[in-house]
Amino acid sequence: MNRNRYFLDYTLVSLWRRRWKNAALIGVYSAMVFLIASILFFGDSLRRDAAVILQDTPEVVVQRMVAGRHALIPEAYAAAIGQIRGARNIRPRLWGYYYHPASQANYTLMVPADFTYADDQIKIGHGVLRTWAAARDNQLFFKDSDGQALPLTIAETFSGETDLVTADLILMSAATFRRITGTPEGFATDLVGRVRNQQETRTVAAKIVEILPDSRPILREEILRTYDTLFDWRSGYVLVAVSGAMLAFFIFAWDKATGLSAEERAEIGILKGVGWDTGDVLRIKVYEGMAVSLTAFVIGVMAAYAHVYLASAPLFDHALKGWAVLYPQFHLRPVFNGNTLGVLFFFTVMPYTLVTLLPVWRVAIADPDAVMRQLG
Amino acid sequence: MILNPAIIALVSNAWLISAVTLAAAVLGLRIIRRWDLNSTAGLQLAMERQTYLISSVLTYLLIFELLSLFLFAFTADRLHSLFIGAMCAAGSLNVNAYGYPALQLKLVNCLLCGIWLIVNHVDQQGEDYPLIRFKYRFLTVIAGLLVLESYLLTQYFRHMRADVITSCCGTLFSEDTTSVAGVMAGLPPYPAMIAFYASMALTLRTGIHFLVTGRAIRWFSGFSVVSLAAALVAIISFISVYIYQLPTHHCPFDILQHEYLYVGYPLYLCLLTAGIGGAGAGVIDRFRQHASLAAVIPRVQKKLCLGSLVAYIIFLMISGYPIVFTDYTLSGY
């Protein structure tokens, strides 16, 4: 035990003696850890946010398909689906998109089930307020499906916390929605329903297709699964894309471990000369590697944490989020789990250790007499 | 194939480890053929130096294998949401025929790496490298198994297909796919309990006997391996059930989750430590006759036996806690 402590002590002192050389290595190493950790943290958070958002959504969404495309669904379908045992609260939904030429952006229109304001009032997200070019006196100007201008008053705005989902959202009454989008009476965008027993959702979906062959039920669990796969796939691809950088780093590490300065060579020669054996030299070299890895790992993880959760990942959120750029300020909720750290360890410390093992061993087996003869 | 960071990490590192071990095994083969302690040739000196390299490689290997064992279980668990019917890792490992073999082989490889390190430790204590040939023959077996493990792991992830929505159809697509068996069949609890506690009692009994008298180490070793198997069966059959307090939930993976305070990690670590210690003590017993090891081996065996016993006792205490101190009981089942 004591012996190991002396070895560790020696290692740290010798690392400190060559601090500038090691600082370069730790700097590059930390950057590597930072990059990969950022990708992993970001992916984790998006996946979690998707799950949180979908938590309260209805279990089943039913769309109608016409000619392979999503079409308006007759509200009468809701009654037919309501007959299925286990399906409940079937209700039509009205939602759509609205393109506003002045701001050159698409906004999401929705009719909530419990819209309490008048027909000429709306509730909007922050992104709408920021980007809508023709806003005046709390009024937004829309064009209805006949081309007539339609001013609507802002009754309320969403709080900033829900920005990720509400930034481009405009809520309105059903009558106003039909007027703007031209959706005829008796039709809805889709139907949603709840299924009480989670195990039954697939059976309910099968029955819906049976009685309404032109419908397409989509289950919440499927949406969740698809998002999961999508975010996994994205962060996987980004990782593959940076694998070149990783390789470059490992070559750099290999090179650093191989190319010893004359001074270091002399040091090892003298250590062996005074009685250290190969195992001892190997041990201090291994400790050295561990100290470097640990330092870089901690620095990299902390930097990535700050980057993703405090600064909202400015470096690559476009690649991973992949949604329209209108989306705005939002803060990811920190997700921190052992699995992610394990994966990170496997991407950085483990290959580093294996890659540097051979050069380190080469150093450790050097003959003291050969080294000292070179010195003289 | 699902391209997920954890999967990329597991697969690429499995092959990296295999490659390094294969390289070590090739060096080992040369040592088996050409080793001659009395020789003063350059080759002999080079080979003696290579033994250092190989020991370091294997030390890391054990650490990485252990980590990847847990990472694998964890990843399989996380992936369960991608498959219809899978509730946890038990389901996602069932997605194809490679999942469970890969996990089991990983477990075996962890044990073998541990035993190898024990043999290596003993060998280094002897002045004349008495176990060198055995050690490197053993290493070639480990290398082969590691390659097989990497292959199984790769196949497992390659043949994985997530049940996701495609643009053309929603649920109908999922309807066609069969759902995987999400539950694990466990042995009925009472026979498993009897087998588990009986083997534990025998292990403790023979272990104490060895510590006191220095005899019957092979009995201890044998029983500790049996106990390892019995404990794994017991976890599935009743220990996990007590931890979850749910008579139908036989999952050996959920205990690794934070809902159950990560209690699985100490449990499995104790089991592996105890199993490696017990098996290692038995394996090195074969070399008692070597003159240079006559003093070393009993000393090492004592330590291993003690470590193994302590690990099993900790396991018994952790696993026994919910059985003894909670209101939950299996007596109705």
HADDOCK unambig.tbl for C-alpha pairs under 7 A between the chains (distance, minus, plus):
assign (segid A and resid 205 and name CA) (segid B and resid 171 and name CA) 6.77 0.50 0.50
assign (segid A and resid 216 and name CA) (segid B and resid 169 and name CA) 7.00 0.50 0.50
assign (segid A and resid 216 and name CA) (segid B and resid 170 and name CA) 6.17 0.50 0.50
assign (segid A and resid 217 and name CA) (segid B and resid 170 and name CA) 6.11 0.50 0.50
assign (segid A and resid 217 and name CA) (segid B and resid 171 and name CA) 6.05 0.50 0.50
assign (segid A and resid 218 and name CA) (segid B and resid 170 and name CA) 5.19 0.50 0.50
assign (segid A and resid 218 and name CA) (segid B and resid 171 and name CA) 5.70 0.50 0.50
assign (segid A and resid 219 and name CA) (segid B and resid 171 and name CA) 6.79 0.50 0.50
assign (segid A and resid 222 and name CA) (segid B and resid 164 and name CA) 6.10 0.50 0.50
assign (segid A and resid 222 and name CA) (segid B and resid 165 and name CA) 6.25 0.50 0.50
assign (segid A and resid 225 and name CA) (segid B and resid 81 and name CA) 6.33 0.50 0.50
assign (segid A and resid 225 and name CA) (segid B and resid 82 and name CA) 5.32 0.50 0.50
assign (segid A and resid 225 and name CA) (segid B and resid 164 and name CA) 6.10 0.50 0.50
assign (segid A and resid 226 and name CA) (segid B and resid 164 and name CA) 4.99 0.50 0.50
assign (segid A and resid 226 and name CA) (segid B and resid 165 and name CA) 6.21 0.50 0.50
assign (segid A and resid 232 and name CA) (segid B and resid 3 and name CA) 6.44 0.50 0.50
assign (segid A and resid 232 and name CA) (segid B and resid 4 and name CA) 4.80 0.50 0.50
assign (segid A and resid 233 and name CA) (segid B and resid 3 and name CA) 5.04 0.50 0.50
assign (segid A and resid 233 and name CA) (segid B and resid 4 and name CA) 5.81 0.50 0.50
assign (segid A and resid 235 and name CA) (segid B and resid 5 and name CA) 6.71 0.50 0.50
assign (segid A and resid 236 and name CA) (segid B and resid 3 and name CA) 5.22 0.50 0.50
assign (segid A and resid 236 and name CA) (segid B and resid 4 and name CA) 4.90 0.50 0.50
assign (segid A and resid 236 and name CA) (segid B and resid 5 and name CA) 5.06 0.50 0.50
assign (segid A and resid 279 and name CA) (segid B and resid 52 and name CA) 6.81 0.50 0.50
assign (segid A and resid 339 and name CA) (segid B and resid 71 and name CA) 6.65 0.50 0.50
assign (segid A and resid 339 and name CA) (segid B and resid 74 and name CA) 6.87 0.50 0.50
assign (segid A and resid 342 and name CA) (segid B and resid 71 and name CA) 6.71 0.50 0.50
assign (segid A and resid 343 and name CA) (segid B and resid 6 and name CA) 5.50 0.50 0.50
assign (segid A and resid 343 and name CA) (segid B and resid 9 and name CA) 6.15 0.50 0.50
assign (segid A and resid 346 and name CA) (segid B and resid 9 and name CA) 5.84 0.50 0.50
assign (segid A and resid 347 and name CA) (segid B and resid 9 and name CA) 6.02 0.50 0.50
assign (segid A and resid 361 and name CA) (segid B and resid 53 and name CA) 6.15 0.50 0.50
assign (segid A and resid 365 and name CA) (segid B and resid 49 and name CA) 6.54 0.50 0.50
